[in-house]
Amino acid sequence: MPENVIRMMCPNLKCKAILGVPAEARGRVVRCKQCGTNIRIPRKGETPVTQPAAAPPPPAPAADVV
Ligand SMILES: [Zn+2]
């Protein structure tokens, strides 16, 4: 396996494509070829992105305004 290629999973839960990105793309943003999601490649030593980048905010509770 070449060391200059980073393998990471697309954070899009509906896609989860395994992407092989070149090591020189560290710290930059690449686009998933399958779903078009922008993914930031972590620099060396950073924690790889394993969670969805943008989780939908929880719905605000409906308050009865009198
Ligand atoms: Zn994707």
N, CA, C, O and the ligand as a Tripos MOL2 file, in Angstrom:
@<TRIPOS>MOLECULE
protein
  265   263    67     0     0
PROTEIN
NO_CHARGES

@<TRIPOS>ATOM
      1 N           0.8580   -1.2110    0.0000 N.3       1 MET1
      2 CA          0.0000    0.0000    0.0000 C.3       1 MET1
      3 C           0.8910    1.2560    0.0000 C.2       1 MET1
      4 O           1.7550    1.3880    0.8660 O.2       1 MET1
      5 N           0.7020    2.1380   -0.9140 N.am      2 PRO2
      6 CA          1.5290    3.3590   -0.9500 C.3       2 PRO2
      7 C           1.2350    4.2410    0.2500 C.2       2 PRO2
      8 O           0.0830    4.4000    0.6520 O.2       2 PRO2
      9 N           2.2820    4.8080    0.8150 N.am      3 GLU3
     10 CA          2.1070    5.6170    2.0220 C.3       3 GLU3
     11 C           1.6790    7.0360    1.7050 C.2       3 GLU3
     12 O           1.2860    7.7840    2.6000 O.2       3 GLU3
     13 N           1.7520    7.4090    0.4480 N.am      4 ASN4
     14 CA          1.4140    8.7950    0.1110 C.3       4 ASN4
     15 C          -0.0550    8.9610   -0.2310 C.2       4 ASN4
     16 O          -0.4680    9.9940   -0.7580 O.2       4 ASN4
     17 N          -0.8440    7.9350    0.0730 N.am      5 VAL5
     18 CA         -2.2830    8.0300   -0.1530 C.3       5 VAL5
     19 C          -2.9980    7.8040    1.1680 C.2       5 VAL5
     20 O          -2.7470    6.8220    1.8680 O.2       5 VAL5
     21 N          -3.8930    8.7270    1.4980 N.am      6 ILE6
     22 CA         -4.6590    8.6160    2.7390 C.3       6 ILE6
     23 C          -6.0100    8.0150    2.4020 C.2       6 ILE6
     24 O          -6.6960    8.4780    1.4910 O.2       6 ILE6
     25 N          -6.3860    6.9870    3.1350 N.am      7 ARG7
     26 CA         -7.7030    6.3990    2.9200 C.3       7 ARG7
     27 C          -8.6090    6.8680    4.0300 C.2       7 ARG7
     28 O          -8.2840    6.7300    5.2090 O.2       7 ARG7
     29 N          -9.7400    7.4210    3.6580 N.am      8 MET8
     30 CA        -10.6960    7.8520    4.6660 C.3       8 MET8
     31 C         -12.1080    7.6770    4.1340 C.2       8 MET8
     32 O         -12.3490    7.6310    2.9280 O.2       8 MET8
     33 N         -13.0290    7.5810    5.0840 N.am      9 MET9
     34 CA        -14.4100    7.3330    4.6990 C.3       9 MET9
     35 C         -15.1580    8.6500    4.5810 C.2       9 MET9
     36 O         -14.9660    9.5610    5.3860 O.2       9 MET9
     37 N         -15.9960    8.7390    3.5860 N.am     10 CYS10
     38 CA        -16.8330    9.9230    3.4210 C.3      10 CYS10
     39 C         -17.7250   10.0810    4.6470 C.2      10 CYS10
     40 O         -18.3900    9.1240    5.0460 O.2      10 CYS10
     41 N         -17.7550   11.2750    5.2570 N.am     11 PRO11
     42 CA        -18.5730   11.4890    6.4600 C.3      11 PRO11
     43 C         -20.0720   11.4860    6.1810 C.2      11 PRO11
     44 O         -20.8830   11.4590    7.1070 O.2      11 PRO11
     45 N         -20.4300   11.5130    4.9150 N.am     12 ASN12
     46 CA        -21.8460   11.4690    4.5690 C.3      12 ASN12
     47 C         -22.3680   10.0610    4.8500 C.2      12 ASN12
     48 O         -21.9570    9.0990    4.2020 O.2      12 ASN12
     49 N         -23.2760    9.9480    5.8200 N.am     13 LEU13
     50 CA        -23.7640    8.6350    6.2420 C.3      13 LEU13
     51 C         -24.5010    7.9070    5.1230 C.2      13 LEU13
     52 O         -24.6330    6.6840    5.1510 O.2      13 LEU13
     53 N         -24.9780    8.6630    4.1440 N.am     14 LYS14
     54 CA        -25.6920    8.0110    3.0430 C.3      14 LYS14
     55 C         -24.7290    7.5950    1.9390 C.2      14 LYS14
     56 O         -25.1330    6.9950    0.9430 O.2      14 LYS14
     57 N         -23.4550    7.9200    2.1240 N.am     15 CYS15
     58 CA        -22.4710    7.6530    1.0700 C.3      15 CYS15
     59 C         -21.4140    6.6710    1.5830 C.2      15 CYS15
     60 O         -21.2840    5.5550    1.0800 O.2      15 CYS15
     61 N         -20.6640    7.1140    2.5950 N.am     16 LYS16
     62 CA        -19.6380    6.2770    3.2150 C.3      16 LYS16
     63 C         -18.6520    5.7060    2.2050 C.2      16 LYS16
     64 O         -18.1420    4.6000    2.3850 O.2      16 LYS16
     65 N         -18.3920    6.4350    1.1760 N.am     17 ALA17
     66 CA        -17.4280    5.9730    0.1730 C.3      17 ALA17
     67 C         -16.0180    6.0340    0.7580 C.2      17 ALA17
     68 O         -15.6820    6.9550    1.5030 O.2      17 ALA17
     69 N         -15.2060    5.0510    0.4130 N.am     18 ILE18
     70 CA        -13.8090    5.0810    0.8290 C.3      18 ILE18
     71 C         -13.0310    5.9010   -0.1950 C.2      18 ILE18
     72 O         -12.9670    5.5620   -1.3770 O.2      18 ILE18
     73 N         -12.4430    6.9910    0.2960 N.am     19 LEU19
     74 CA        -11.7480    7.8880   -0.6020 C.3      19 LEU19
     75 C         -10.2450    7.7410   -0.4260 C.2      19 LEU19
     76 O          -9.7480    7.6980    0.7000 O.2      19 LEU19
     77 N          -9.5390    7.6650   -1.5110 N.am     20 GLY20
     78 CA         -8.0800    7.6560   -1.4630 C.3      20 GLY20
     79 C          -7.5900    9.0240   -1.9020 C.2      20 GLY20
     80 O          -7.6550    9.3630   -3.0840 O.2      20 GLY20
     81 N          -7.0980    9.8140   -0.9490 N.am     21 VAL21
     82 CA         -6.6490   11.1590   -1.2950 C.3      21 VAL21
     83 C          -5.1330   11.2410   -1.1330 C.2      21 VAL21
     84 O          -4.5740   10.6050   -0.2390 O.2      21 VAL21
     85 N          -4.4700   12.0080   -1.9750 N.am     22 PRO22
     86 CA         -3.0130   12.1270   -1.8700 C.3      22 PRO22
     87 C          -2.6110   12.8240   -0.5820 C.2      22 PRO22
     88 O          -3.3240   13.6890   -0.0740 O.2      22 PRO22
     89 N          -1.4520   12.4290   -0.0630 N.am     23 ALA23
     90 CA         -0.9920   12.9710    1.2150 C.3      23 ALA23
     91 C          -0.7960   14.4810    1.1410 C.2      23 ALA23
     92 O          -0.9040   15.1690    2.1560 O.2      23 ALA23
     93 N          -0.5110   14.9970   -0.0370 N.am     24 GLU24
     94 CA         -0.2910   16.4420   -0.1220 C.3      24 GLU24
     95 C          -1.5940   17.2280    0.0410 C.2      24 GLU24
     96 O          -1.5790   18.4570    0.1040 O.2      24 GLU24
     97 N          -2.7130   16.5150    0.1080 N.am     25 ALA25
     98 CA         -3.9920   17.1860    0.3070 C.3      25 ALA25
     99 C          -4.2820   17.4110    1.7830 C.2      25 ALA25
    100 O          -5.3580   17.8940    2.1350 O.2      25 ALA25
    101 N          -3.3250   17.0640    2.6590 N.am     26 ARG26
    102 CA         -3.5380   17.2600    4.1010 C.3      26 ARG26
    103 C          -3.7740   18.7400    4.3990 C.2      26 ARG26
    104 O          -3.1000   19.6230    3.8690 O.2      26 ARG26
    105 N          -4.7620   18.9750    5.2720 N.am     27 GLY27
    106 CA         -5.0630   20.3450    5.6550 C.3      27 GLY27
    107 C          -5.9090   21.0700    4.6170 C.2      27 GLY27
    108 O          -6.2550   22.2390    4.7900 O.2      27 GLY27
    109 N          -6.2370   20.3700    3.5440 N.am     28 ARG28
    110 CA         -7.0560   20.9910    2.5100 C.3      28 ARG28
    111 C          -8.4010   20.2800    2.4350 C.2      28 ARG28
    112 O          -8.6530   19.3070    3.1450 O.2      28 ARG28
    113 N          -9.2430   20.7830    1.5700 N.am     29 VAL29
    114 CA        -10.5850   20.2220    1.4360 C.3      29 VAL29
    115 C         -10.7020   19.5120    0.1020 C.2      29 VAL29
    116 O         -10.3620   20.0620   -0.9460 O.2      29 VAL29
    117 N         -11.1870   18.2850    0.1590 N.am     30 VAL30
    118 CA        -11.4230   17.5480   -1.0680 C.3      30 VAL30
    119 C         -12.9180   17.2900   -1.1970 C.2      30 VAL30
    120 O         -13.6710   17.4310   -0.2340 O.2      30 VAL30
    121 N         -13.3230   16.9190   -2.3730 N.am     31 ARG31
    122 CA        -14.7470   16.6510   -2.5920 C.3      31 ARG31
    123 C         -14.9410   15.1780   -2.9100 C.2      31 ARG31
    124 O         -14.2350   14.5970   -3.7340 O.2      31 ARG31
    125 N         -15.9310   14.5880   -2.2230 N.am     32 CYS32
    126 CA        -16.2510   13.1940   -2.4710 C.3      32 CYS32
    127 C         -16.7450   13.0430   -3.9100 C.2      32 CYS32
    128 O         -17.6010   13.7920   -4.3800 O.2      32 CYS32
    129 N         -16.1770   12.0510   -4.5870 N.am     33 LYS33
    130 CA        -16.5440   11.8620   -5.9890 C.3      33 LYS33
    131 C         -17.9620   11.3260   -6.1290 C.2      33 LYS33
    132 O         -18.6040   11.4890   -7.1660 O.2      33 LYS33
    133 N         -18.4380   10.6840   -5.0670 N.am     34 GLN34
    134 CA        -19.7510   10.0540   -5.1690 C.3      34 GLN34
    135 C         -20.8960   10.9990   -4.8230 C.2      34 GLN34
    136 O         -21.9050   11.0460   -5.5260 O.2      34 GLN34
    137 N         -20.7310   11.7620   -3.7190 N.am     35 CYS35
    138 CA        -21.8650   12.5640   -3.2590 C.3      35 CYS35
    139 C         -21.5750   14.0580   -3.2940 C.2      35 CYS35
    140 O         -22.4860   14.8700   -3.1310 O.2      35 CYS35
    141 N         -20.3120   14.4300   -3.5050 N.am     36 GLY36
    142 CA        -19.9940   15.8440   -3.6170 C.3      36 GLY36
    143 C         -19.7730   16.5440   -2.2860 C.2      36 GLY36
    144 O         -19.6050   17.7630   -2.2420 O.2      36 GLY36
    145 N         -19.7710   15.7750   -1.1980 N.am     37 THR37
    146 CA        -19.5380   16.3780    0.1130 C.3      37 THR37
    147 C         -18.0990   16.8670    0.2240 C.2      37 THR37
    148 O         -17.1640   16.1690   -0.1690 O.2      37 THR37
    149 N         -17.9310   18.0680    0.7620 N.am     38 ASN38
    150 CA        -16.5820   18.5770    0.9830 C.3      38 ASN38
    151 C         -16.0310   17.9990    2.2770 C.2      38 ASN38
    152 O         -16.6850   18.0460    3.3190 O.2      38 ASN38
    153 N         -14.8350   17.4600    2.2010 N.am     39 ILE39
    154 CA        -14.2290   16.8000    3.3490 C.3      39 ILE39
    155 C         -12.8600   17.4240    3.5970 C.2      39 ILE39
    156 O         -12.0390   17.5280    2.6860 O.2      39 ILE39
    157 N         -12.6200   17.8430    4.8580 N.am     40 ARG40
    158 CA        -11.3080   18.4050    5.1630 C.3      40 ARG40
    159 C         -10.3680   17.2790    5.5580 C.2      40 ARG40
    160 O         -10.6900   16.4720    6.4290 O.2      40 ARG40
    161 N          -9.2400   17.2270    4.9370 N.am     41 ILE41
    162 CA         -8.2650   16.1960    5.2430 C.3      41 ILE41
    163 C          -7.4350   16.6630    6.4320 C.2      41 ILE41
    164 O          -6.8040   17.7180    6.3690 O.2      41 ILE41
    165 N          -7.4290   15.8830    7.5240 N.am     42 PRO42
    166 CA         -6.6700   16.3050    8.7130 C.3      42 PRO42
    167 C          -5.1730   16.2710    8.4550 C.2      42 PRO42
    168 O          -4.6730   15.4290    7.7090 O.2      42 PRO42
    169 N          -4.4720   17.1980    9.0840 N.am     43 ARG43
    170 CA         -3.0180   17.1880    8.9910 C.3      43 ARG43
    171 C          -2.4610   16.0390    9.8050 C.2      43 ARG43
    172 O          -3.1700   15.4170   10.5960 O.2      43 ARG43
    173 N          -1.1950   15.7680    9.6020 N.am     44 LYS44
    174 CA         -0.5560   14.6690   10.3200 C.3      44 LYS44
    175 C          -0.6490   14.9390   11.8220 C.2      44 LYS44
    176 O          -0.2820   16.0170   12.2880 O.2      44 LYS44
    177 N          -1.1370   13.9640   12.5670 N.am     45 GLY45
    178 CA         -1.2580   14.1380   14.0120 C.3      45 GLY45
    179 C          -2.6470   14.5370   14.4400 C.2      45 GLY45
    180 O          -3.0110   14.3820   15.6050 O.2      45 GLY45
    181 N          -3.4400   15.0590   13.4930 N.am     46 GLU46
    182 CA         -4.8110   15.4110   13.8420 C.3      46 GLU46
    183 C          -5.6850   14.1630   13.8220 C.2      46 GLU46
    184 O          -5.3640   13.1660   13.1770 O.2      46 GLU46
    185 N          -6.7800   14.2450   14.5320 N.am     47 THR47
    186 CA         -7.7080   13.1290   14.5360 C.3      47 THR47
    187 C          -8.4760   13.0970   13.2170 C.2      47 THR47
    188 O          -9.0510   14.1040   12.8040 O.2      47 THR47
    189 N          -8.4840   11.9570   12.5670 N.am     48 PRO48
    190 CA         -9.2340   11.8750   11.3070 C.3      48 PRO48
    191 C         -10.7120   12.1410   11.5190 C.2      48 PRO48
    192 O         -11.2700   11.8850   12.5860 O.2      48 PRO48
    193 N         -11.3120   12.6510   10.4950 N.am     49 VAL49
    194 CA        -12.7400   12.9440   10.5800 C.3      49 VAL49
    195 C         -13.5190   11.6450   10.4800 C.2      49 VAL49
    196 O         -13.4990   10.9630    9.4550 O.2      49 VAL49
    197 N         -14.2040   11.3190   11.5640 N.am     50 THR50
    198 CA        -14.9830   10.0920   11.5450 C.3      50 THR50
    199 C         -16.4550   10.3670   11.8050 C.2      50 THR50
    200 O         -17.2920    9.4680   11.7170 O.2      50 THR50
    201 N         -16.7640   11.6240   12.1260 N.am     51 GLN51
    202 CA        -18.1510   11.9640   12.4020 C.3      51 GLN51
    203 C         -18.6600   12.8920   11.3080 C.2      51 GLN51
    204 O         -17.8770   13.5730   10.6460 O.2      51 GLN51
    205 N         -19.9570   12.9150   11.1240 N.am     52 PRO52
    206 CA        -20.5270   13.8300   10.1350 C.3      52 PRO52
    207 C         -20.1380   15.2630   10.4540 C.2      52 PRO52
    208 O         -20.1750   15.6860   11.6090 O.2      52 PRO52
    209 N         -19.7680   16.0010    9.4260 N.am     53 ALA53
    210 CA        -19.2970   17.3700    9.6350 C.3      53 ALA53
    211 C         -20.4070   18.2510   10.1920 C.2      53 ALA53
    212 O         -20.1780   19.0550   11.0960 O.2      53 ALA53
    213 N         -21.5880   18.0990    9.6580 N.am     54 ALA54
    214 CA        -22.6800   18.9610   10.0720 C.3      54 ALA54
    215 C         -23.8860   18.1050   10.4480 C.2      54 ALA54
    216 O         -24.5950   17.5800    9.5890 O.2      54 ALA54
    217 N         -24.0940   17.9830   11.7490 N.am     55 ALA55
    218 CA        -25.2760   17.2620   12.1940 C.3      55 ALA55
    219 C         -26.4420   18.2400   12.2480 C.2      55 ALA55
    220 O         -26.2720   19.3910   12.6500 O.2      55 ALA55
    221 N         -27.6010   17.7930   11.8520 N.am     56 PRO56
    222 CA        -28.7440   18.7060   11.9030 C.3      56 PRO56
    223 C         -29.0750   19.0670   13.3420 C.2      56 PRO56
    224 O         -29.0700   18.2020   14.2190 O.2      56 PRO56
    225 N         -29.3600   20.3350   13.5880 N.am     57 PRO57
    226 CA        -29.6700   20.7620   14.9630 C.3      57 PRO57
    227 C         -30.9650   20.1380   15.4370 C.2      57 PRO57
    228 O         -31.8810   19.9260   14.6430 O.2      57 PRO57
    229 N         -31.0520   19.8390   16.7360 N.am     58 PRO58
    230 CA        -32.2980   19.2550   17.2600 C.3      58 PRO58
    231 C         -33.4290   20.2490   17.1180 C.2      58 PRO58
    232 O         -33.2330   21.4560   17.2580 O.2      58 PRO58
    233 N         -34.6020   19.7370   16.8410 N.am     59 PRO59
    234 CA        -35.7520   20.6510   16.6760 C.3      59 PRO59
    235 C         -36.0720   21.3530   17.9770 C.2      59 PRO59
    236 O         -36.1020   20.7330   19.0400 O.2      59 PRO59
    237 N         -36.3110   22.6470   17.8860 N.am     60 ALA60
    238 CA        -36.6340   23.4130   19.0780 C.3      60 ALA60
    239 C         -38.0290   23.0000   19.5780 C.2      60 ALA60
    240 O         -38.9600   22.8310   18.7910 O.2      60 ALA60
    241 N         -38.1480   22.8440   20.8960 N.am     61 PRO61
    242 CA        -39.4700   22.4770   21.4340 C.3      61 PRO61
    243 C         -40.4760   23.5880   21.2010 C.2      61 PRO61
    244 O         -40.1900   24.7690   21.4000 O.2      61 PRO61
    245 N         -41.6560   23.1780   20.7770 N.am     62 ALA62
    246 CA        -42.6850   24.1710   20.5250 C.3      62 ALA62
    247 C         -43.2670   24.6570   21.8420 C.2      62 ALA62
    248 O         -43.7870   23.8740   22.6370 O.2      62 ALA62
    249 N         -43.1730   25.9570   22.0570 N.am     63 ALA63
    250 CA        -43.6980   26.5180   23.3030 C.3      63 ALA63
    251 C         -45.0240   27.2270   23.0280 C.2      63 ALA63
    252 O         -45.1890   27.9480   22.0440 O.2      63 ALA63
    253 N         -45.9320   26.9900   23.9230 N.am     64 ASP64
    254 CA        -47.2270   27.6560   23.7620 C.3      64 ASP64
    255 C         -47.1240   29.0840   24.3040 C.2      64 ASP64
    256 O         -46.9540   29.3050   25.5030 O.2      64 ASP64
    257 N         -47.2300   30.0170   23.4080 N.am     65 VAL65
    258 CA        -47.1510   31.4160   23.8400 C.3      65 VAL65
    259 C         -48.5680   31.9320   24.0860 C.2      65 VAL65
    260 O         -49.4240   31.8980   23.2020 O.2      65 VAL65
    261 N         -48.7900   32.4070   25.3070 N.am     66 VAL66
    262 CA        -50.1260   32.8950   25.6510 C.3      66 VAL66
    263 C         -50.2120   34.3880   25.4050 C.2      66 VAL66
    264 O         -51.2590   34.9930   25.6340 O.2      66 VAL66
    265 ZN        -19.4970   10.8070   -0.2800 Zn       67 ZN67
@<TRIPOS>BOND
     1     1     2 1
     2     2     3 1
     3     3     4 2
     4     3     5 am
     5     5     6 1
     6     6     7 1
     7     7     8 2
     8     7     9 am
     9     9    10 1
    10    10    11 1
    11    11    12 2
    12    11    13 am
    13    13    14 1
    14    14    15 1
    15    15    16 2
    16    15    17 am
    17    17    18 1
    18    18    19 1
    19    19    20 2
    20    19    21 am
    21    21    22 1
    22    22    23 1
    23    23    24 2
    24    23    25 am
    25    25    26 1
    26    26    27 1
    27    27    28 2
    28    27    29 am
    29    29    30 1
    30    30    31 1
    31    31    32 2
    32    31    33 am
    33    33    34 1
    34    34    35 1
    35    35    36 2
    36    35    37 am
    37    37    38 1
    38    38    39 1
    39    39    40 2
    40    39    41 am
    41    41    42 1
    42    42    43 1
    43    43    44 2
    44    43    45 am
    45    45    46 1
    46    46    47 1
    47    47    48 2
    48    47    49 am
    49    49    50 1
    50    50    51 1
    51    51    52 2
    52    51    53 am
    53    53    54 1
    54    54    55 1
    55    55    56 2
    56    55    57 am
    57    57    58 1
    58    58    59 1
    59    59    60 2
    60    59    61 am
    61    61    62 1
    62    62    63 1
    63    63    64 2
    64    63    65 am
    65    65    66 1
    66    66    67 1
    67    67    68 2
    68    67    69 am
    69    69    70 1
    70    70    71 1
    71    71    72 2
    72    71    73 am
    73    73    74 1
    74    74    75 1
    75    75    76 2
    76    75    77 am
    77    77    78 1
    78    78    79 1
    79    79    80 2
    80    79    81 am
    81    81    82 1
    82    82    83 1
    83    83    84 2
    84    83    85 am
    85    85    86 1
    86    86    87 1
    87    87    88 2
    88    87    89 am
    89    89    90 1
    90    90    91 1
    91    91    92 2
    92    91    93 am
    93    93    94 1
    94    94    95 1
    95    95    96 2
    96    95    97 am
    97    97    98 1
    98    98    99 1
    99    99   100 2
   100    99   101 am
   101   101   102 1
   102   102   103 1
   103   103   104 2
   104   103   105 am
   105   105   106 1
   106   106   107 1
   107   107   108 2
   108   107   109 am
   109   109   110 1
   110   110   111 1
   111   111   112 2
   112   111   113 am
   113   113   114 1
   114   114   115 1
   115   115   116 2
   116   115   117 am
   117   117   118 1
   118   118   119 1
   119   119   120 2
   120   119   121 am
   121   121   122 1
   122   122   123 1
   123   123   124 2
   124   123   125 am
   125   125   126 1
   126   126   127 1
   127   127   128 2
   128   127   129 am
   129   129   130 1
   130   130   131 1
   131   131   132 2
   132   131   133 am
   133   133   134 1
   134   134   135 1
   135   135   136 2
   136   135   137 am
   137   137   138 1
   138   138   139 1
   139   139   140 2
   140   139   141 am
   141   141   142 1
   142   142   143 1
   143   143   144 2
   144   143   145 am
   145   145   146 1
   146   146   147 1
   147   147   148 2
   148   147   149 am
   149   149   150 1
   150   150   151 1
   151   151   152 2
   152   151   153 am
   153   153   154 1
   154   154   155 1
   155   155   156 2
   156   155   157 am
   157   157   158 1
   158   158   159 1
   159   159   160 2
   160   159   161 am
   161   161   162 1
   162   162   163 1
   163   163   164 2
   164   163   165 am
   165   165   166 1
   166   166   167 1
   167   167   168 2
   168   167   169 am
   169   169   170 1
   170   170   171 1
   171   171   172 2
   172   171   173 am
   173   173   174 1
   174   174   175 1
   175   175   176 2
   176   175   177 am
   177   177   178 1
   178   178   179 1
   179   179   180 2
   180   179   181 am
   181   181   182 1
   182   182   183 1
   183   183   184 2
   184   183   185 am
   185   185   186 1
   186   186   187 1
   187   187   188 2
   188   187   189 am
   189   189   190 1
   190   190   191 1
   191   191   192 2
   192   191   193 am
   193   193   194 1
   194   194   195 1
   195   195   196 2
   196   195   197 am
   197   197   198 1
   198   198   199 1
   199   199   200 2
   200   199   201 am
   201   201   202 1
   202   202   203 1
   203   203   204 2
   204   203   205 am
   205   205   206 1
   206   206   207 1
   207   207   208 2
   208   207   209 am
   209   209   210 1
   210   210   211 1
   211   211   212 2
   212   211   213 am
   213   213   214 1
   214   214   215 1
   215   215   216 2
   216   215   217 am
   217   217   218 1
   218   218   219 1
   219   219   220 2
   220   219   221 am
   221   221   222 1
   222   222   223 1
   223   223   224 2
   224   223   225 am
   225   225   226 1
   226   226   227 1
   227   227   228 2
   228   227   229 am
   229   229   230 1
   230   230   231 1
   231   231   232 2
   232   231   233 am
   233   233   234 1
   234   234   235 1
   235   235   236 2
   236   235   237 am
   237   237   238 1
   238   238   239 1
   239   239   240 2
   240   239   241 am
   241   241   242 1
   242   242   243 1
   243   243   244 2
   244   243   245 am
   245   245   246 1
   246   246   247 1
   247   247   248 2
   248   247   249 am
   249   249   250 1
   250   250   251 1
   251   251   252 2
   252   251   253 am
   253   253   254 1
   254   254   255 1
   255   255   256 2
   256   255   257 am
   257   257   258 1
   258   258   259 1
   259   259   260 2
   260   259   261 am
   261   261   262 1
   262   262   263 1
   263   263   264 2
@<TRIPOS>SUBSTRUCTURE
     1 MET1         2 RESIDUE 1 A MET
     2 PRO2         6 RESIDUE 1 A PRO
     3 GLU3        10 RESIDUE 1 A GLU
     4 ASN4        14 RESIDUE 1 A ASN
     5 VAL5        18 RESIDUE 1 A VAL
     6 ILE6        22 RESIDUE 1 A ILE
     7 ARG7        26 RESIDUE 1 A ARG
     8 MET8        30 RESIDUE 1 A MET
     9 MET9        34 RESIDUE 1 A MET
    10 CYS10       38 RESIDUE 1 A CYS
    11 PRO11       42 RESIDUE 1 A PRO
    12 ASN12       46 RESIDUE 1 A ASN
    13 LEU13       50 RESIDUE 1 A LEU
    14 LYS14       54 RESIDUE 1 A LYS
    15 CYS15       58 RESIDUE 1 A CYS
    16 LYS16       62 RESIDUE 1 A LYS
    17 ALA17       66 RESIDUE 1 A ALA
    18 ILE18       70 RESIDUE 1 A ILE
    19 LEU19       74 RESIDUE 1 A LEU
    20 GLY20       78 RESIDUE 1 A GLY
    21 VAL21       82 RESIDUE 1 A VAL
    22 PRO22       86 RESIDUE 1 A PRO
    23 ALA23       90 RESIDUE 1 A ALA
    24 GLU24       94 RESIDUE 1 A GLU
    25 ALA25       98 RESIDUE 1 A ALA
    26 ARG26      102 RESIDUE 1 A ARG
    27 GLY27      106 RESIDUE 1 A GLY
    28 ARG28      110 RESIDUE 1 A ARG
    29 VAL29      114 RESIDUE 1 A VAL
    30 VAL30      118 RESIDUE 1 A VAL
    31 ARG31      122 RESIDUE 1 A ARG
    32 CYS32      126 RESIDUE 1 A CYS
    33 LYS33      130 RESIDUE 1 A LYS
    34 GLN34      134 RESIDUE 1 A GLN
    35 CYS35      138 RESIDUE 1 A CYS
    36 GLY36      142 RESIDUE 1 A GLY
    37 THR37      146 RESIDUE 1 A THR
    38 ASN38      150 RESIDUE 1 A ASN
    39 ILE39      154 RESIDUE 1 A ILE
    40 ARG40      158 RESIDUE 1 A ARG
    41 ILE41      162 RESIDUE 1 A ILE
    42 PRO42      166 RESIDUE 1 A PRO
    43 ARG43      170 RESIDUE 1 A ARG
    44 LYS44      174 RESIDUE 1 A LYS
    45 GLY45      178 RESIDUE 1 A GLY
    46 GLU46      182 RESIDUE 1 A GLU
    47 THR47      186 RESIDUE 1 A THR
    48 PRO48      190 RESIDUE 1 A PRO
    49 VAL49      194 RESIDUE 1 A VAL
    50 THR50      198 RESIDUE 1 A THR
    51 GLN51      202 RESIDUE 1 A GLN
    52 PRO52      206 RESIDUE 1 A PRO
    53 ALA53      210 RESIDUE 1 A ALA
    54 ALA54      214 RESIDUE 1 A ALA
    55 ALA55      218 RESIDUE 1 A ALA
    56 PRO56      222 RESIDUE 1 A PRO
    57 PRO57      226 RESIDUE 1 A PRO
    58 PRO58      230 RESIDUE 1 A PRO
    59 PRO59      234 RESIDUE 1 A PRO
    60 ALA60      238 RESIDUE 1 A ALA
    61 PRO61      242 RESIDUE 1 A PRO
    62 ALA62      246 RESIDUE 1 A ALA
    63 ALA63      250 RESIDUE 1 A ALA
    64 ASP64      254 RESIDUE 1 A ASP
    65 VAL65      258 RESIDUE 1 A VAL
    66 VAL66      262 RESIDUE 1 A VAL
    67 ZN67       265 GROUP 0 **** ****
